[in-house]
Amino acid sequence: MDFSNSQLSDIAIHNIGNKINNESCKYSSSETVANEELKKLLLYYFITPFKNNEYYTLFHETDLRLNEVYTYVSEIFDNSESFFEQSVNFAKHLYEQSVHPKIKGGEFYTVYFKDCIIDGITTDAVGLFKSENKDTFLKVYPSGDGFEIESEKGVNINKLDKGCLIFNIEIEKGYVVAVVDNINKGTEARYWMDDFLHVRQRKDEYYNTQNILTLCKNFVTKELSQQFEVSKADQVDFLNKSIQFFKEKESFDMVEFVNEVIEQPDLIQCFNNYKNDFQKDREIDLSDNFVISESAVKKQARSIKSIIKLDKNFHIYVHGHRELIEQGVDEQGRKFYKIYYSEES
């Protein structure tokens, strides 16, 4: 995503309460007017949190046109004059989904952006944002020969609570959608993505890279040790080789992957069987050939821990060279690891 030349052209603000707590809503009577300086601040507030390349699409189980957000945003893209009317529809729809007692009320923004770039395509976007938390700010101002200080509650422009950007491309597939939810603890947090937006992950290079690496991690940690006698060092080595494969290659080929990383025929058969079950259980389709997403590899690598934990005394971090680690049991029955190295730092 590239917003260096983007412009914020329209904005509508409403206040949405919690329906189940009998909180009301306050709908504006017209769009909000902002000068150029304020638009720049708002652009920073809305756009900055979108930092990765994980995208979604709006969807519905039976008919995409039954997805409220899809219908309202399509009206805006088809007729810009309907922007404010649809902002009210968005707000009413959000209120209907605010039915968990822990959901906080707050300001809801509908914003129209011009000249956004995504996947090299210049297009417009509609942004939907909600601010739920308020910070306390200190206001210091001169008074006579000294200064006075006051506190004031307000929205921190460095902390967007919830947001999404809907880009005007891939319309038939449910648009390309980027989502942010920084208040994601507890089941009530899912109302933004699942109930209000009703999105699912876009099937692109990020999707494929993320799911294959998740498959590898789950295979090693949940399946491999049950089917074969493998040491913790062997499991860590498999995970390291998987990550290294994705870091070194520009594109993924399943046959190449299993031959280079898994190698042994019986393990390959076990992996393929697990892959089939993995897809069925999660109701996903994994591609055997795709361009590797570098950002997905970086994100997944952080969740894969190459650590051998020994009782509560030692942790061994293994980054490669499985052949330099030996495992055994001494004459007294004590388990041990023997590690070979060239330099100590």
C-alpha positions, -999 to 999 in steps of 0.1 A, spaced: 0 0 0 12 35 -9 -6 66 4 21 92 -4 -1 109 -29 -35 101 -13 -60 127 -4 -88 127 22 -118 141 4 -149 134 25 -155 125 61 -186 118 82 -186 112 120 -212 96 141 -212 84 177 -222 48 182 -232 34 216 -236 -2 228 -270 -15 219 -272 -42 245 -264 -17 272 -292 6 260 -267 33 249 -280 56 222 -264 68 189 -259 103 177 -259 107 139 -245 138 123 -268 158 100 -241 164 74 -205 157 65 -177 170 88 -157 200 73 -120 199 79 -92 223 67 -61 210 50 -40 209 81 -66 189 100 -70 165 70 -32 158 71 -35 149 108 -65 127 101 -48 110 72 -19 102 95 -43 89 122 -62 67 98 -35 54 75 -4 48 98 -16 16 115 -18 -3 82 16 -18 80 14 -53 67 3 -70 35 -24 -92 50 -56 -85 30 -92 -97 33 -124 -96 12 -160 -89 21 -181 -120 18 -214 -137 26 -222 -173 28 -250 -173 2 -249 -140 -17 -222 -113 -16 -249 -86 -21 -264 -96 13 -232 -83 30 -243 -49 43 -208 -33 41 -204 -45 5 -237 -30 -5 -231 3 11 -196 8 -1 -206 -2 -36 -232 25 -36 -205 51 -27 -181 39 -54 -210 40 -80 -223 74 -68 -201 96 -47 -232 118 -39 -245 90 -17 -214 91 6 -231 107 36 -263 86 33 -242 55 33 -221 67 62 -254 66 83 -261 31 70 -227 20 81 -232 35 115 -267 19 119 -252 -15 109 -224 -12 134 -248 -3 162 -268 -35 154 -236 -56 159 -226 -39 191 -244 -64 213 -216 -76 236 -216 -59 271 -179 -52 269 -180 -34 235 -172 3 241 -191 31 224 -172 58 205 -168 79 174 -173 61 141 -157 77 110 -165 70 73 -138 85 51 -133 87 13 -97 85 1 -85 94 -34 -54 82 -53 -44 52 -31 -19 27 -46 -23 -10 -39 -5 -38 -58 7 -11 -82 -29 0 -90 -40 36 -83 -76 36 -70 -99 52 -44 -108 37 -11 -134 40 16 -122 39 52 -143 28 83 -128 36 117 -138 36 153 -122 53 183 -132 36 216 -105 47 240 -97 82 252 -63 94 265 -57 123 290 -38 152 276 -23 181 295 -28 216 282 -3 242 294 -8 279 286 6 312 298 -13 332 323 0 365 335 36 360 348 32 322 350 14 293 335 -18 273 340 -24 237 333 -55 218 325 -63 182 316 -85 172 287 -97 138 273 -92 132 236 -83 108 209 -46 99 205 -38 101 168 -11 75 174 -36 49 186 -63 38 162 -85 13 179 -103 -2 149 -102 4 112 -105 -9 77 -97 3 42 -119 -10 13 -101 -5 -20 -121 -2 -52 -106 -32 -70 -116 -69 -73 -153 -58 -69 -168 -92 -78 -146 -109 -53 -157 -86 -24 -131 -59 -29 -96 -58 -13 -98 -50 24 -71 -41 49 -82 -44 86 -68 -32 119 -81 -42 153 -59 -31 182 -84 -41 208 -84 -78 201 -87 -95 235 -117 -116 243 -145 -128 221 -162 -94 219 -133 -81 198 -144 -103 168 -175 -83 162 -155 -58 141 -142 -83 116 -168 -111 118 -201 -94 125 -197 -58 112 -173 -63 82 -178 -100 77 -145 -106 60 -124 -136 52 -87 -137 42 -79 -129 6 -64 -158 -13 -31 -143 -24 6 -148 -19 4 -137 18 -25 -162 24 -6 -191 8 27 -183 25 11 -179 59 -9 -211 57 19 -233 44 41 -222 73 13 -228 97 9 -262 82 46 -269 87 46 -257 123 15 -278 132 29 -309 115 61 -307 135 46 -299 169 14 -320 167 18 -348 143 55 -357 137 63 -369 172 32 -390 173 40 -409 141 78 -412 144 105 -413 170 120 -379 166 140 -358 190 133 -322 199 165 -313 180 151 -329 149 118 -310 152 137 -277 156 158 -286 126 128 -292 105 113 -258 115 146 -241 108 149 -257 73 113 -247 65 118 -211 74 152 -210 56 135 -225 24 110 -196 24 137 -170 30 159 -182 2 133 -188 -25 113 -163 -44 86 -188 -53 72 -219 -36 69 -253 -52 55 -281 -30 74 -309 -47 107 -290 -43 99 -282 -7 92 -318 4 123 -331 -14 146 -305 1 132 -301 36 115 -333 45 135 -356 23 125 -391 36 98 -408 17 78 -421 47 79 -386 62 68 -370 29 38 -394 28 29 -385 64 32 -348 56 10 -350 25 -17 -369 45 -15 -343 73 -18 -315 46 -50 -330 33 -65 -332 68 -53 -297 76 -71 -283 45 -103 -302 53 -104 -292 90 -98 -255 82 -119 -254 50 -90 -238 31 -73 -245 -3 -36 -245 -3 -18 -238 -36 12 -260 -45 29 -232 -64 29 -195 -56 51 -164 -51 64 -162 -16 53 -132 5 83 -118 24 62 -100 50 43 -132 57 76 -151 62 88 -124 87 56 -126 107 54 -164 108 91 -166 117 85 -147 149 60 -173 160 82 -203 153 105 -208 183 137 -228 176 142 -237 213 150 -269 231 138 -265 267 156 -287 293 138 -290 326 136 -255 341 174 -250 340 184 -246 303 172 -233 270 191 -242 238 185 -219 209 192 -238 176 196 -217 144 210 -245 122 236 -272 117 217 -301 133 248 -323 127 267 -304 155 242 -315 182 244 -350 197 220 -364 222 225 -393 246 222 -409 280 252 -414 304 260 -444 326 240 -429 354 209 -425 332 212 -388 329 201 -373 295 226 -350 278 232 -329 247 267 -325 232 272 -293 212 302 -287 189 312 -252 180 342 -232 166 339 -198 184 324 -185 216 310 -150 218 
